[in-house]
Amino acid sequence: MDSTSPSQWSSLPSDLLFNVANILNTRIDLLCLRAVCNSWRSSLPLPPKPPLLKLPFPIDPNNPNLNPNRLGYFALIETITYSLEPINKEPKRTWLIKLQESESGNVIFKDPLARYPVVGTNRLPKVLNLLDYRVKEISRGYYVEFVEQGNTPFPSIFVNEMKSCISIKQVAVSSSFDKFGDDGFVAMVIYNGGKLALWRMGDKKWTNVNDIHEGSVYDSVAYRNGKFYAIGVNGLTIRIDPAKTSLEIMEVASAKPLSGFGHGDKFKYLVMWFSDLFLIEKYHEDLFYWLDSDDEDDYHIKFKIYKMNEEECDWIEVGGLKDAVLFLGDGCSFFVWAKDFAWWKGKCICFLDYLFMGSGSDSPGSEAGIFDFEDGISRRLSKFSSRSKLFWPPPTWLKQYP
C-alpha cells in the first residue's frame, strides 16, 4: 500500500499528532494538517479565528478638528498573503493572494499590494481544498479601520476628521494574531500627518510618543527584537522600547541628505527580512519626471536600499537585491526569493504608485510597477503579462467546487 495514503496517516498515534500540531506556527498550517484525513480532522480542533481587537478612539482627544460627539473605535485588521501552487502539475504557476478573515469566518480576497478587496470574486472558487495546492504563508500585514458607533454627527466635516483624527497611515504590531493573547501585545501607529502613538493591551487610551526632535514627521514603523523602529521623512531613525513605562527613545541613525524632490514625491519604508531591518527609499530623480520621458513606459521612479547597522548607528546602502524580489504594498511589504517564483527574475521591486492609477483595470496589481536594479528603470507591471499573472487573473488550475 502507498505509504502516503490516508489510511496510513490515520493510524498515527494521537500523541505524535498533537506534538506535530503544537509546533506549527500558523493557522494555515493547522488547517492543512487537519485536511490530511478524516481522523485527523476529527481529532484536532479548529484553530481559533482571528480576534477583533478594538483600539481606543480618538488618539489625540485635544485635536481641534475632532468632533466631540463622534463615537467609535479603531479595529485592528490582520491580512495574510499566501502563495498557491498546484501539486504535481506543470508548468508551475505561483498565484499570490491576500486574505482577511472576519470573526464570522467569512474570507475577503484582497489585492496583495493594496488594502481594497478584489473585484470579480465570482471568478474565484467558493471552496479551497488545501490538499490540492501547495500553500505557503508569505507575509502578514496590519491596518486600522475606524468603526462608527451611534448616530453620525455632522458628516459634512468628516473629511477634516479623517485627515487629522481618524486616518491612520501605518501600523506595526509586536506579534501576530496567532500569538497575541498575552498582556505583552503592543501596537504602534503613524497618524495625523506623521505623528507616533502606542497602545498596549489593556490600555484605555493611546500614549503619544514624544520624539527626540520636535515636529518630526515619520514615514514608516516596524517591530524588531522587542523594539519599535520609526523613520522620519529626513532619514532620522529612532528606536522605542515599549517595555519601558516612560517609552525609552533612542536615535539609531541621524538624518541624511534627501534624494529626489519634495516629500510628496518620495517615501521611506521599513521592511524586516529574517532578522535584518531594511530601509527602502523611493523617490523621483527628476522634478519634471512626467514631462521629460519619450517612453511612456519609462517612469523616473528610483529606489535605494539600506540595511541597518546598529553598531555604527547608521544605514548602510546595499547594491540591489541579489536573488530576491521585494514587494512594497500598502500596509504590507515583504521580500521573497526569486527562485520560489520560477518566472520572476531577482534584483527588482514590485510596488504601488499613484502614477499607475487609472490604467483601465481594477484587478489586483493593476496599479503596480516594477523597478529593475540592472537598468535602473521603472515600468508598469501590466506590460509584463508573465509577471502580472502572479496577481491576476486566477490560474486555470484553481478547482471550482459545487
N, C-alpha and C positions, 0 to 999 in steps of 0.2 A: 504493500500500500504506500502511496506517496506520503512521505514524512511531513509534508506541508498541508495535508488535508485537514479539514475542520475536526474530523473525528479524533485525530491525533492530538491536536491542540486542546480539545475539550477535556482531555484526560490529565492535563497539567494539574499538579496538586494545588489546592487553594492557597496554601501559604506562599508558594512561589508566585502565584498570580498576583496576590496582594503586595508582595515585595516589589514586583515589577511596577505595579500601579503607583506605589508610594514614591518611586524615584523619578517618575515622569514630571516634567516641569510645567507643561501647558495643558490647557483644557482640550485642545485638538488632539494631543497625543492620547489622552484618556479616551476620547471618543473613538479614535482609531483602534485602540486596544479593545474596547467593548464590541467593535464591529467584527472582530475576527470570527466569532461563532456565537450561537445562541446561549451556550453555557456561560461564556464569559459575560455576555450582555446581562444575563440574569444575576450573576454573582457580583458584578461591580456596579455600584450605584452611579447614577448620572452625576458628573461633576457639576457643582453649583453654577448657576447663571451669574453673569457679572452683576454686581450690585449697582444700585443707583445712589451715587454719592451726591448729597446736597451740600453745597458750599454757601456760606453766608452772602447775602446781598444787603447793602452795597459794599464795595471795597472801601471807598472813602466817603463816609457819611457827610463830610463837610464840603463836598464838591458843590459849587453853586449851581451847576446845571442839573443836579439831581432833583427830581420831583419827589417831595416828601411823602406823597400819597401812593407812590408806586410800590407795590409789594411783590415779592417773588424770591427766587433763589437761583443760584448757578448750579446746573447739573454737569458733573464731570463725566465726559464720554470717552470710552476707550474703543479704538478701532484696531483691527489686526489685519495685516497684509499677509496673504498666503501666495505661494506658487503652487500650481497644479500641473501635473504631467500625467499622461496616460501610462498605464503599466503594460509593458511588452508590446508597444506599438511604435512603428517607425513611419515617417520620420518624426522625431521628437519635436514637440512644440510646447514650450512653457507658457502658461497663462497666469498673469498676475491680477489678483483681485483683493480688494479691501472690504472687510465685513464689519458691521456693527450689530451686536446682538442686544436686543432690548430685554427688559425684565420679563416681558410676556413671552419671550422666546422667539419673537419674530426677528428675522435676519434682514438687514438692509445692505444691499450691494452699493459700494461707493467707488468713485474714481480713485485709483491708487495714489494719485498725486494731489487730490483735492478733497474737500470736505463734503461736497454735494453728492447725493445719490445718483446711481446710474439710471439713465432714462432708457426705456425699452427693455425692461426686465422680462418681458414676455418671450424674449429670445433665450432666456436662461432657464435651466431646469428647475423644477419646484423641489426636487429632492436630489441630494448628492450622496451616492453610496461611496463611502470613504475607501472601500476595498477596490474600487475601480480606478483609483488615482493614487499617485504619489503626492502627498500633501506635505508641504513644508512651511512652517511659520517663518516669515522674513523679518517682520518688524511690527512694533506696536506704536500707536500714536494716540495723542490725547488732545482734546479741546473742550471748551466750555460753552454751554448754551444757557442763555437766560430764560427762565420759566416764569411767566407772569402768573400771579395769583390775585384773586379778587377782581373788582371792576378796573378796567383800563382807564387811567386818568389822563386827560389832555393828550390824546395821541398826536396832535399837531406838533408838539415839541419833542416827540420821541426820538427824532433824528439826532438832536443835540445830546440827548442822554446816551444814545448808542455810541456816539463818538467819544464821550468823556467818562461815562459811568458804567455802561453795560458791556460794551465791546471789549473783548479780551484778545490780545494779539497772539499770544503763545502761552503754553503751559508745559511745565515739566513736573514729573512726579517721582517719588522715591522708590516706588515698587509697582509692579503690575497688579491688576485686579485679582490675579490668582493668589497673590501673597500679601495683600494689603491689610489683612484682618488683625492687625495689632495697633497699638497706640503710637507706633513709630511712623505711621504713614504721613507724608508731608507733600504739599503741592506748592509750587511757585509759579506766578503768572506775571506777564508783562501787560500792563493796562494803561489807559489814559495817555496814549502817545509815547510810551516808553518808560513808565514807572514800574517798580517791582513791589510785589506783595507776597506774603507767605501765609499759608494756612496749615495748621497741624490738626490731625484727627482729634475731634472733640472740642476744638476751639469754637467759640460763639461769634468771633469776629476775625477779620484779617489783621495781620501785622505788616505794616508798611516798612519796607527796607530803606533805611536812610543811608544812601550811598556815600562813598568816600568823597566824591566831588559833587558839590551842589549842582542840581539841574542836569545830571547825566541822563541821556536818552539811550535806552537799551533796545537792542535788535533781537537777541536770542538768549535762551536759557537752556541749560542741560544739567542732568544729575549724574554724578560720577563719584564712586567710592565714599558715599555718605555725605557728600557736599554738593551744593548747587553752584554752578558757574553761570555768569552772565557777562555778555559782551556789549559794549556801547557802540554807537554809530562811529565813534572816533577810534575804536580799537581798544579802549580801556577795558580790561578784563578783571573781574572780581570773583572771589570765592566766598560763599556764605555757608557757615556751619549751622544747620537748623537745630542741632542738638543743644546749642548754647541759648539760654533764655534771652540773652542780650543780642543774639544774632551776630556773632563774631564775623566781621567782614575784613577780607584781606585783598590787597591788589596783587594779582599774579602776572599781569602784563600791562605795560603802560600803553598810552595811546600811540598810534602810528600815523605816518602820513597817509592821506586818503588817496585811493585810486578812483579814477573816473570823475564825474562832475555831479555835485549836488547829492544830498541824501536821498532825494526821490528816485535817483537812478542807480542806487546801489543798495545792497543788503548783505548782512552777515548772518551766517548760520553756524550754530554749534552742533556737531554730529558726533556721537560715540561710535567707535568701531572696535570691537573687542574691549580692551582696557584703555585704549587711547582716545583722547579728545582732539577733534579736528575743528579747525575754523575754515569755513569756505566763504570767500569774499566774491560776491557777484557785482559787476559794475559795467557801465558802458564806457568804452575807451574814447568816445568822440562825443562832444557836446551836441553835434548835429547828426547823430547816428542814423536818424530816419531820412536824411536828405542826401547823403553823400555816397550811397551804395548803388552801383549799376546792376547788382544782382539782387533781385527781390527775395531770394532765398538765403542771402548772406546777411546775418544780423550782427551788429557790433556789440554783442554781449560777451563779456570776458569773465574768467574765473581765476582766482588764485587759491591755493590750498596750503594751509599751515597746520603743523602739529604742535601740541602744547609740550613745552619743556619747562616743568616747574622748577627744576634745579637752577636754570638760568633765568627764570621769571620772564619768559618770552615765548612768542610764537615763531617756530622755525618753518620757513617755506619749504615745501616738498615739491619735487618736479613731477607733476601728473599723478596718475593713479596706478601705474604699472598694469596689473592684470585685473583691475577692479572697475566696476561701474557704480557711479553714485547717483542716487535718485533724490532730488530736492523737491519736497512737496509742502503743502500747506498743513502744518501740524504733524508731519510725518516725513522724516528724511532718513535714508539708510544706504549702506554700502552692500554690494553683492559681488561675488567672484564672477568674472565674465564666463569662466568655464561652466558655471552652473546654468547659464543661458546660452546654449551652444551657438546660436546665430548672432549673439551680441559680441562686439569687439570690446576690449577693455579701453582704458585711458579716455573715458568720456563721461559726461554728466548729462543726465536727463532731468529737465527742470521745467517748472511753470513760469510763464511770463505774460504780462498783460499785452505785449506786442502780438501774441499769437491768438488773442481772443477774436471772436467773430470770424472764425475760419469756415463757417458754414456747417459745422457739425457740433453736436452736444455729447458725443460719445467720449468715453474715458481716453485721456491722452490727447484730445484734440487741441488743447491749449498748451501743449508741451513743446519744448525744443531740445536739441542735442548740441552740446558743446564738445568738440573733438580737440584734445590736447595736442594731437600730432600736427594739425594745421591751424589751430587757434581760431576756428570758425564755428559760430552757432548757426544751426539750421532748424527749420520746422520739422518736428518729429513725423508729421503726416506725409512728408516727402519720401520717407523710407518705409515702405509697406512691410518689409520683413521685420522691422523693429517695432513699428506701431502695433503690430499684431500681438505684441506682448500684453497690450491693454484691451484691444477691441479689433475685430468682432470676436465673440466667443468661438473657441475652436470647434470643429465639427465632431471631435471625439467626445464632447460632453453628451452624456446619455440623457435622453428625455424620457423620464418615467411617467406612467399614467398617474 
